[in-house]
Amino acid sequence: MSPSPSRGQAARTVLCERSARDLQRQLTLYKPNRLFFRSGSPDRTMS
């Protein structure tokens, strides 16, 4: 077996882990803003 497919799979798993970590960071960054906008946005309370 050649080492190229295993290397590609390792790179793919690293990419998946990195994207999952970025997604989690974006969720933790945007969740307080979404909660703040949901509780204190004037158009949401007027409608």
Secondary structure, DSSP 8 states (H G I E B T S, - for coil): --HHHHHHHHHHHHHHHHHHHHHHHHHHHHHHHHHHHHHH-HHHHH-
